[in-house]
Amino acid sequence: MTVSLLTRSLFPACAALALVVAAPSNAQIFGPSFSANYSLTDLGTPNGVPSPLGGINFDPSDPSLIWIGGSANNAGGEIFSVRVTRDLTGRITGFTGAASSLATAPQLDGGMALGPGNVLFVTTFSNNHLLQFKPGSTAPDKDIDLTPLGVGPSTGTCQFVPLGFAGAGTFKIASYSQGWWYDVVLAPDGLGTFDITSVTQTVNSGGGPEGIVYIPGGNPGFTSDSMLISEYATGSVGAYDLDPNGDPVVASRREFLSSLGGAEGAVLDPVTGDFLFSTFGGGDRVIVVHGFTAPAIHCSGIVNSLGCVPTIRWAGSTSVTGLDDFHVTGINIVPNVAGLLILSPTPGHTPFGPGVLCFAGAIKRRPVQVSMDPGAGT
């Protein structure tokens, strides 16, 4: 908590553009259900990432670092890291500096999903494989051929259903070439990566799925929990209701964004809730869509020795020049125990002991305090 994401033509390789300032993009068209509430900014091509672009995600320890695939669908595919700039509201405004290579990822495609233990799962095209990278690895730690397991060639994309959604925790793989979706059961292999123990075919969305994000109901235009799918084959992003398994209800499709060139990887900004996607060809750029609700809860506590889930609450407002009326309170914590309040302006999501460290970057520590008796409500 702060204050305690079978044939396809390849585009010719071209030099990456060094863009400093993001510019509004007017070529894309929002669907009628969304045009009044959403806008977008074309961030351009991150400096140093070779085209075509592949999947996209955020570094779990630093939400101002983006991971993005370069040389997608090629034997020389790699995952790169590039820093983004943000304005005072937290909105991403552009890239800064040159990208650096994190890992080799041959044939990588649109799927780039963080799983248990922060293992990164990456789909490939057109050889229909699933790559796995342990934190810090510079090459795949595991490479699984999906065809013998029943996944139609070739992926495509992958995603874990987030907590709070139907089918939470399920690992989804979607075939680009055939449009089929699959529920994939994973099991630890004892090496820090995962075996696939079963694959179940579910629905067919068509459209050449390349990126998946889950959208909480209540966002403008979304009355119930939904998903957005980057659909390369149609040059669009489709909005779908969810079925009880966390799959798209195909008949519910609405056009979210069209007139795209090669919609590819997809991810939600953990700070603002904005939707980012990459494009394979079509300028090989990253586009950010504004208008989504920022995450209401950045991080949750874990059950403590008393069987309670600690929670942090606050009252008042933060201000450098205003009233000194901002108060932070912890509830459901173990009484009579010394502890620290640690603050940071940068959210994160890194394994820490039995739980998760929910911030990154520079931190500030308050003096040691002793928790009060539960009868006092703190």
DOGU-823471 format. One record per residue (C-alpha): x negated, y, z. Coordinates in steps of 0.02 Angstrom, whole numbers. Each point is the difference from the previous one (the first is absolute). Last residue first. Example, Ala and Ser with C-alpha at 12.3 -4.5 7.8 and 13.67 -1.06 7.14 Angstrom:
<rs>
[[-684 -53 357]]
[[69 -172 33]]
</rs>
This chain:
<rs>
[[315 35 838]]
[[178 -15 67]]
[[-40 39 181]]
[[65 -172 52]]
[[-131 -74 -114]]
[[-135 60 123]]
[[-122 120 -82]]
[[-140 -34 -123]]
[[-171 59 55]]
[[-84 134 -106]]
[[-174 11 -78]]
[[-33 167 -83]]
[[60 27 -180]]
[[-96 -72 -145]]
[[-15 78 -172]]
[[-22 -98 -160]]
[[-87 25 -167]]
[[48 -121 -138]]
[[134 -132 20]]
[[165 -30 86]]
[[118 -143 41]]
[[-122 -123 78]]
[[97 -163 -10]]
[[31 -138 127]]
[[-82 -150 83]]
[[-170 85 -2]]
[[4 137 -131]]
[[50 -43 -179]]
[[-1 162 -104]]
[[149 103 -57]]
[[-38 185 -20]]
[[72 172 31]]
[[-112 156 -5]]
[[32 148 115]]
[[-73 -97 147]]
[[44 -17 183]]
[[-51 -117 141]]
[[95 -1 166]]
[[-107 -100 120]]
[[40 -131 130]]
[[-12 -49 183]]
[[131 -125 59]]
[[125 29 140]]
[[151 -51 -102]]
[[-3 -106 -161]]
[[81 99 -140]]
[[184 6 -47]]
[[-8 188 -29]]
[[-140 118 -52]]
[[33 187 3]]
[[-72 143 -104]]
[[46 179 42]]
[[-7 154 -113]]
[[57 156 92]]
[[-151 117 -2]]
[[97 134 -91]]
[[-64 65 -166]]
[[-173 45 -66]]
[[-77 -169 -40]]
[[168 -85 -23]]
[[69 -176 22]]
[[183 -7 50]]
[[96 -61 151]]
[[29 -180 49]]
[[-96 -159 -35]]
[[23 -187 8]]
[[-124 -144 -2]]
[[64 -178 14]]
[[-63 -154 88]]
[[87 -165 -42]]
[[45 -92 162]]
[[-27 -181 51]]
[[-92 50 158]]
[[-169 -57 -69]]
[[22 111 -153]]
[[101 -26 -160]]
[[-76 95 -146]]
[[22 184 -41]]
[[65 69 -164]]
[[-82 111 -130]]
[[43 140 -119]]
[[183 9 41]]
[[104 122 -102]]
[[-98 -29 -161]]
[[20 156 -106]]
[[162 11 -97]]
[[-19 -8 -188]]
[[6 156 -109]]
[[-167 -1 -87]]
[[-63 -116 -138]]
[[-188 -19 -23]]
[[-73 -46 -170]]
[[-170 -79 -27]]
[[-77 2 -173]]
[[-56 -116 -138]]
[[56 119 -138]]
[[141 -112 -59]]
[[-114 -149 25]]
[[36 -104 155]]
[[84 129 111]]
[[-16 18 188]]
[[140 24 125]]
[[27 104 155]]
[[161 20 98]]
[[2 130 139]]
[[34 -62 178]]
[[-99 147 69]]
[[-140 -80 102]]
[[5 -185 -49]]
[[10 50 -186]]
[[103 -136 -84]]
[[-81 -115 -129]]
[[18 -52 -182]]
[[-111 -75 -136]]
[[45 13 -185]]
[[120 107 -103]]
[[-72 -6 -178]]
[[43 164 -85]]
[[150 71 86]]
[[157 71 -79]]
[[107 -55 148]]
[[21 24 187]]
[[131 -69 120]]
[[110 -90 -124]]
[[127 -102 94]]
[[1 -188 20]]
[[142 -75 103]]
[[26 -150 -115]]
[[-175 -64 41]]
[[25 -4 188]]
[[-185 12 42]]
[[-72 -126 124]]
[[-12 24 189]]
[[86 -167 36]]
[[166 78 53]]
[[10 92 -169]]
[[-78 170 -22]]
[[69 144 -105]]
[[-106 48 -149]]
[[-85 157 -68]]
[[-95 -17 -164]]
[[-160 90 -48]]
[[-27 21 -187]]
[[-106 -39 -152]]
[[113 -146 -46]]
[[-134 -136 -3]]
[[-100 80 140]]
[[138 -5 129]]
[[-57 80 163]]
[[130 -68 121]]
[[85 104 135]]
[[87 -90 141]]
[[156 24 104]]
[[69 10 177]]
[[171 81 -10]]
[[74 167 -53]]
[[-151 44 -107]]
[[27 159 -102]]
[[-88 110 127]]
[[-85 -112 130]]
[[126 -75 119]]
[[-43 -181 -38]]
[[-184 -40 20]]
[[-98 -20 -163]]
[[-105 -155 -34]]
[[-142 15 -126]]
[[-46 -113 -146]]
[[-123 20 -144]]
[[-27 -92 -165]]
[[169 -74 -49]]
[[15 -33 -189]]
[[179 58 -29]]
[[86 -163 45]]
[[77 -8 175]]
[[11 -190 13]]
[[47 -70 170]]
[[-62 -137 119]]
[[-138 -125 -42]]
[[-71 -86 154]]
[[-188 -27 26]]
[[-71 -107 140]]
[[-159 -27 102]]
[[-108 141 -67]]
[[-166 5 92]]
[[-58 154 94]]
[[-157 97 44]]
[[-100 20 161]]
[[-93 -162 -23]]
[[115 -114 100]]
[[117 -23 -150]]
[[142 102 75]]
[[168 -48 -79]]
[[100 97 -129]]
[[176 -30 -64]]
[[40 83 -167]]
[[174 58 -47]]
[[3 22 -188]]
[[70 129 -121]]
[[22 -33 -186]]
[[-24 137 -131]]
[[-79 -118 -127]]
[[-158 92 -55]]
[[-24 110 152]]
[[31 -142 123]]
[[48 57 175]]
[[-80 -57 164]]
[[85 31 166]]
[[-69 -36 174]]
[[137 -5 131]]
[[-35 100 158]]
[[172 80 9]]
[[131 -92 -106]]
[[126 140 23]]
[[-93 158 47]]
[[-53 63 172]]
[[-179 -61 -12]]
[[-71 14 -176]]
[[24 -131 -138]]
[[-176 -47 -56]]
[[-40 43 -180]]
[[-64 -77 -162]]
[[-18 48 -182]]
[[-4 -60 -174]]
[[-44 -138 -24]]
[[-15 -116 -148]]
[[47 -132 -23]]
[[149 -74 91]]
[[-41 -43 182]]
[[24 -187 25]]
[[-150 -47 108]]
[[-100 -63 -149]]
[[16 176 -76]]
[[-55 97 155]]
[[-188 -29 -13]]
[[-66 56 169]]
[[-160 102 27]]
[[-65 23 178]]
[[-133 113 74]]
[[7 117 -150]]
[[-151 115 -14]]
[[-63 149 101]]
[[75 -56 165]]
[[22 133 136]]
[[168 -62 62]]
[[37 -173 -73]]
[[44 -3 -183]]
[[125 -119 -81]]
[[27 -26 -186]]
[[159 -74 -76]]
[[-13 -69 -176]]
[[108 4 -156]]
[[-137 1 -135]]
[[78 148 -89]]
[[0 98 113]]
[[-50 -1 184]]
[[86 26 167]]
[[-89 73 152]]
[[25 -45 184]]
[[-100 103 125]]
[[-28 -81 170]]
[[41 128 134]]
[[12 -140 128]]
[[169 -46 -70]]
[[37 78 -169]]
[[-45 157 -97]]
[[70 1 -177]]
[[-79 42 -168]]
[[108 -61 -145]]
[[-17 95 -164]]
[[-138 -100 -87]]
[[-175 -61 40]]
[[-86 -98 -141]]
[[-162 -18 100]]
[[0 86 170]]
[[-172 64 49]]
[[2 96 162]]
[[-9 172 79]]
[[-63 110 -142]]
[[-9 185 40]]
[[111 136 -70]]
[[-70 173 -33]]
[[41 151 104]]
[[171 68 46]]
[[167 -58 -66]]
[[162 97 -6]]
[[144 80 95]]
[[57 -135 120]]
[[134 68 118]]
[[-50 11 183]]
[[102 158 32]]
[[-157 106 11]]
[[-58 -61 -170]]
[[-88 -165 -32]]
[[-156 -49 -98]]
[[-33 -177 -56]]
[[-155 -108 19]]
[[-42 -137 -124]]
[[-36 -185 26]]
[[-20 -118 -147]]
[[52 -179 -34]]
[[-86 -78 -149]]
[[43 -86 -165]]
[[-148 -56 -105]]
[[90 -154 -68]]
[[135 119 -62]]
[[185 8 44]]
[[-28 165 90]]
[[-163 92 -33]]
[[33 94 164]]
[[109 -46 148]]
[[41 126 135]]
[[-33 17 185]]
[[51 169 70]]
[[-86 86 145]]
[[95 138 91]]
[[98 -129 99]]
[[-159 -59 87]]
[[-8 -167 93]]
[[125 -93 -108]]
[[-84 63 -161]]
[[150 42 -107]]
[[64 -99 -149]]
[[-3 -1 -190]]
[[6 -133 -136]]
[[-79 18 -171]]
[[-68 144 -103]]
[[-60 -23 -180]]
[[-120 85 7]]
[[-160 24 98]]
[[9 82 172]]
[[-137 131 18]]
[[107 154 25]]
[[179 -45 43]]
[[112 24 -152]]
[[135 132 13]]
[[94 47 158]]
[[164 22 -95]]
[[123 76 122]]
[[179 -54 20]]
[[170 63 54]]
[[148 -81 87]]
[[166 57 69]]
[[109 61 -143]]
[[-67 -123 -128]]
[[34 -155 105]]
[[169 -76 -46]]
[[-10 70 -176]]
[[-165 -88 -37]]
[[-161 100 9]]
[[-88 43 -164]]
[[-188 1 -30]]
[[-85 125 -115]]
[[1 144 123]]
[[-156 -34 103]]
[[-54 127 130]]
[[-188 23 7]]
[[-126 -69 124]]
[[-158 100 26]]
[[-176 -72 -8]]
[[11 -118 -147]]
[[-154 -90 -67]]
[[70 -101 -144]]
[[-49 -181 -21]]
[[-83 -43 -165]]
[[96 -117 -112]]
[[30 -185 -17]]
[[118 -49 -138]]
[[175 -49 58]]
[[42 -183 30]]
[[152 -79 -77]]
[[96 -121 108]]
[[39 -173 -45]]
[[90 -120 101]]
[[-52 625 1055]]
[[-94 462 1093]]
[[-12 143 -95]]
[[-9 -85 -166]]
[[65 -173 41]]
</rs>
